[in-house]
Structure formats: C-alpha cells, structure tokens
Amino acid sequence: MAAVSSMSKMYGLCFHAVRQTAGLKAYRLLQRRGFRVSVLQLQQTFDSSLEKPQFPGASAEFVDQLEFIQPNVISGIPVYRVMDRQGNIINPSQDPQLSKETVLNFYQKMTMLNTMDRILYESQRQGRISFYMTNYGEEGTHIGSAAALDPNDLVFGQYREAGVLMYRGFPLDHFMAQCYANADDLGKGRQMPVHYGCKDLNFVTISSPLATQIPQAAGSAYAVKRENTNRAVICYFGEGAASEGDAHAGFNFSATLECPLIFFCRNNGYAISTPTNEQYRGDGIAARGPGYGMLSIRVDGNDVFAVYNATKEARRRAVAENQPFLIEAMTYRIGHHSTSDDSSAYRSVDEVNYWDKQDHPISRLRHYMTARGWWSEDDERSWRKQSRKTVMEAFERAERRLKPNPELLFTDVYQEMIPSLNKQRESLWRHVQQYKEHYPLDLYEK
Amino acid sequence: MAAAARLFIRGANSKLSIAPGSLGTTLLKLSPNCSSRTKTQRRHAAHFTFQPDPVPSQYGPTQKMNLFQSITSALDNTLASDPTAVIFGEDVAFGGVFRCTVGLRDKYGKDRVFNTPLCEQGIVGFGIGVAVAGATAIAEIQFADYIFPAFDQIVNEAAKYRYRSGNMFDCGNLTIRAPWGCVGHGSLYHSQSPEAFFAHCPGLKIVIPRSPIQAKGLLLSCIADKNPCIFFEPKILYRAAVEQVPEDPYTIPLSQAEILQEGSDVTLVAWGTQIHVLKEVASMAQEKLGVSCEVIDLQTILPWDIETVCKSVVKTGRLLISHEAPVTGGFASEISSTVQEECFLNLEAPISRVCGYDTPFPHIFEPFYIPDKWKCFEAIKKMINY
C-alpha cells in the first residue's frame, strides 16, 4: 500500500503542489503529504542532541543489546476463575454474591439450553430438521456474559451463543420456528437452523461466514457511542474465527476508533477438527489484545461467575472509557461441531468425557447451589422433567406448523420490490401453476 | 519534506533535478540538454472531451464545481441535515487523496469525518455495523481497485443483511464510494471498473455518474436509499468535469436511465466517463455516416433500467454498449443478453459491445486498450452495414 500513497501523492502533488503552492500554509502542506500530524508533533522540536527516539510510530527507549522478545506460550496469560472445579468459591471477595433467584435462573437457563440441544440434535438425526449445532460445554460462557450485560446492549454472535438469546428471553417456540424454518420464524425461513436473530432482544441475526461480525460490531459500537445512551456492544466469536482477517480488522478499528465494545472469544479447543495448536502459535487470543492496545483478560469459561465478573467489569469500563475489551473464555466443545460432524474422527472419547464429567459449567454451578441448600435432588428431578416437557411441547408445535408462503422467497432483497424481480416472481408462479404436482405446496402457507 | 519529493522523482528521468523553493515547496528544473518536446516524453491527451450539461434551473442557485467539489457538496449537505451521518476511510480526514472531503472534518468534527486504519475489509465491515445501528455510514475506498478485500463483507453481508434476517436488520444506511475508471496512467491498480463483479449480487445498488450535477444528485439518492449502495466516481473527471451545480441538496432517481439525445438508427449505452466518448461518437456518426444515434446514460448498473433501454432498441433496432472494463463478463453482456431476450425480433444487427480487452489494465498501452471513439465509430459502421 506504500505504492498507493506515493502514487496518489504523485497524482495529488503534480496537480496541487505545482499549481497551488503560493497559497499553502506549511501546516496544510504537511497534512497533504500524509504525515501523521498531531498538534503535539507540530510543537515537538526535533532535537538530535536528545537521545530518545523521535519516531512518530512508537514511543520507546533505545537499547543497545540485540534481543528478540520471546513470546510466552509456556506460561501464558493466567486464567481468572472464581470457583474451583467442584464449585467452591476460592477467593470470597470474587464471589459476585448474586441472589438465589438470579443463580437459579442461571442454572435453569443453562439446563434448558442443554435440554433443547439434545432434543433438536436428535430431531436432525431423525430427519425432522436439516441441521443443528449444540452448545454442550459452553453454556457458562453464554449465560455468564449475557447476565452481565444490559438488555439494550447489542449482541453480535457467531453461531454457538444460543444461551445468550435464551437468557434474554427468546421463547422456545421461536428457537424451534427458526430451526424448522416454519411460518413463525422471525427470519422468514431464509436461513439454515441456528441462524437466530431477534430485533427486540438486540441480537443481530447470525450469518455463516465467520468473523464478519467482528468489524461490524466495532461500527455499531462507534454509532452507539455517538448516540450517548450508555449502551455497549458485545461480539462473540471462536478461537478459529479469530484467525480471520476480519478479526484483525475489528480489533484494530475498535481500538483506534475508541469503541465501547467487548470482544468475547470462546476458546473451546477446536475449529471443527482443527485443534488450537494448528490454529495459532502464540498465547491464544488474549495475548493479541495488547498488540492492538486493548485491555485483555483470560477467564475460565466453565465458571459462570468468572465469566460474569469479567464481562460486568469490561462492560462498565468499555462504556465509561470508550475503549474495547478482549475476554478470552477458555472452555471445551463437548459436542460435535455440528450434525455434519463426527468428532470421534479427530479426538478421543476419553478427552471428551473428562470435560463432560470433571469440568462442566452446569455441574460446577449445581455444586455451588447445593452447597448453599438452594437446590436439591428433588428439585433437579422435577426441573429436568418439566424442562423436557416444555421443550417437547414447543417441538411438537413447531413440527405441525406450515412453512412460510413462498412469496417470501422474493421479498426483502431490497427494501422495495424491484420490477425485474417482480417479473421473476410472476414467472415462478406461472410455472408452479402449470407443474403444481411437482412442488410441495401443501407444506407451505398459502 | 525533501525526502518525500525525492520519493516521487525516483525512477524518473535522470535529467531532472530538484531545486528547493520557499515554504518547503519544490520546483522541477529541467536541465538544458533535455527537450520537453520530444515525442517519447509527451503524454497522450485525454480520449474524450467532457461535455457539461446545461445549468439546472429547478434546484435553486448554482455554483461552478468540478466533480470532486460536487461530491464534497453532497457530503456537506448530508452532514448538515443528518446528525447521525459519518464519513470514514483512508485519509479522508485531511480532505482525501482526491480532495472529496476537504473542509468537512473542520466543519463537522473529528467524530464525524475520520480516518480508519488501512484495511478495506474493516472499512466496509465497520460501515455495515454503523448502518445496522441506525446511523448513516459513508465509507470511502481509496480506489475501486482496492475494493476486493471488502468483497466478502459487501456480497455476503451487506447485500444479504435484510433478506437473511427476515427484515429485522438491514444496512440500508450504508453507502460505499470509490474512485473508478481509467485516468490515463493508472495501469492495473488505479484504473479498474469493477461494477460487473457486484452486478451479480442481488441486494446491492451500483451507481456511476457521468458529471458533477449527476454525481451530487445520485450520491444524495444513494445516501437516502434504504439499501446498501456502491457509488463509483470516475476519477478522470474529478478535475476535468466542471459544471454549474446546485448548492442545495437534490436527488436524481436511481434505476432510471437517462436518454441524453434521441435518435432513430442506433442505441448507444454507457455510463460514467464513456458517456462523453459516446456523445462524440454520436456526432461523428451523424456527420460522417448520416446515422442518428440515441445516447443513453444507464447511471444505475444495479438494478438497471431495462425498460428504457429495451424501448429504445425496439425503436432503433441496433444496440452498442461500451465500457472500459474487460468485455468477457462485463456488464455489457448482461444488457446484451436481456435485450436479445426482450427485443429479438426488433434487432437489425447483432448487439455490439465495445469494451476493454480481456487483459489487466495496462500502463503504457492504455491508448490501445481503451474503447475509444474510433472503435465505437467502427462498430456503428459495421452494425449499419450488417
């Protein structure tokens, strides 16, 4: 790109400098040549008798020893946690001391999500829906972070954040409607399952291309900052998506443009089959934050209180100080990547079992609750039965519902219908009238 | 400063030397044994003559403006009337490499006119986010040639935002502007016309003005339009095109092609700079061949005004489409295909496309590459004699 600026300097300067030199002040001339001019630099005297570096690009001291900075991957950024793996609080000052009602709600949302995942995964296996992605093992990252936000905060997700929507109150019927792409789908049946969105709950509709939401989140945060309404934006992505160019773009923009934004990385160990040691060589995602000038933290993603505390503080400061925060939540993807994946092809059952049995966000929170006498075996049994019943009822309703009217194939391409598309629509209808027995019209609303 | 001057002199003729002048400016001094008149040094004149439109009377007082000033005027009007509007991109803060944003940062504030890091995918992604949050986003890509890193954000995200969300979310408030088209010496990466890549993407609008009056009106329409728009600005016209442009805001409707001159024998369709070439070709055809040409400025590439073009071809029976972009897969192929579907029996001759060759845009061979008036004239001759 250096060639560009010299090219455009040539283009610009040949015309402008030659023709208009007389009227130009030195200040504007400096600007036009692309020097980064700040008031401070204009006032800076370039005095080479001072031994400090004068470079505009970095504020640093000189050093006369040749030494490469060693990236620290053996003992990287430490993992913040509040509970141990058995759900005991380690440092009482870190216990957010949430009410019983709040904690029960956390638990019920996480388990409801888990139940919905089991039923919808099965329904894909049975051919009832075309595709599904579970959230097994990552429920803590969703509920802990969602609980720390304001309901008005804007959420950009990737595809494994259904718990955030669930926490905000997205009804089971709507989850099901989207997965079944039936006439109740808010998205009008246009996307694959799990591509949820909800305007009322400030959850931007998911799209399949990875990491595209990251620079978008920076833009929304900038706009929200200008509105001055104390809203924040949160952007979820996995450690694999963090390799995309869009992630670099989003981090850099949010820092330079001072956006009230929380980057929440779910580092769950795998991007489909690609383990983290093939995804990056540095110290995970958290270590990249300082490279962008961003405050960063690594947390235990399976500890819902750690996630909650970190997100809460990040949100408070992001809004108060107009700067982005990076939270890397370490967790483990217990399920397959999706219904199109069989992870036994690239990881051992033992590894998966360890996480399922020894370090699961739901179990850890349950231990915390039972230790306080807030939850009993009976409560567990009746809740499991009730949540399963609720999910099954929503499931059956969604199964029976018709698909949306095929007219909706053609709308919302633009805000308005355009003539050429209208002609195509009419042509489809004529065709379907003629060949109606070959089209599944009975499944769709009229 | 001397270093910067040396930078652009590097590689140039060694007979030239620099003499520092006052206020840090530099003057090029030719040494005595170097003639400025030798054939090898004289650069090729422009391949067109800009033909200004008459002064519009319906939009209020006008002011003499060139193309980049008419853009500035449109942006100024927008920032004044829409408090959410923000303009961003590489180097826009100091006024932009083509001076389209001069004065706007001082007038409206650094939170509204600001530089971004050097990253096109970030510029467009960020712009989408601004638009999704409900603010008016005007993103500048420094040259259309550099829009490709943003292709995913434009095609997979911006264009599909409304459709995929069931109309819950959209980025209709996004407008992307980029300098476009040949400039005499731009070569591969400062001359491209990439409209065809985006024409294949439902959900986008693509607009290309031919002049300052058109540019301001069309840009304001793009900004007001509730769909993501790409606005390509013919860079060769930034200084060369001067018209009396209304100071107040006004809009020119999108997706309405304009018939610049009526004719009966051949329909000529183009957009941007090439309109001025075709206007000259129309005169040549009338004068030398007695052929009456109907010249149509398409203006909006997507969605394009099929009706106006087809109506014209029904009348004339002959169609010539011309653009700088390479002929294969260029937008002329879409127009040609649709017109032969709609007007097959009206055609007196095959539809003619006079376009760039299927090569990258060359530097020194530009005079041979571009679809100049002689190539267009010859194509008309062939159609008339078919």
Interface residues (C-beta under 8 A of the other chain):
Chain A: M1 V4 S5 S6 M7 S8 K9 M10 Y11 G12 L13 F15 H16 A17 T21 L24 A26 L29 L30 Q31 R32 R33 G34 L154 D185 L186 G187 K188 R190 Q191 H195 G197 C198 K199 V204 T205 S207 P209 T212 I214 P215 Q216 A217 A218 G219 S220 A221 Y222 A223 V224 R226 E227 G245 D246 H248 A249 G250 N252 F253 T256 L257 T411 D412 V413 Y414 Q415 E416 I418 P419 S420 L421
Chain B: M1 A4 L7 F8 G21 L23 G24 T25 T26 T84 V86 D91 F94 G95 V97 F98 R99 D111 F114 T116 P117 L118 C119 Q121 G122 V124 G125 F126 G127 I128 G129 V130 A131 V132 A133 G134 A135 A137 Q142 F143 Y146 P149 D152 Q153 N156 E157 K160 Y161 R162 Y163 R164 S165 G166 N167 M168 F169 D170 G172 V183 Y189 H190 P202 G203 K205 K226 N227 R239 S255 P303 I306 E307
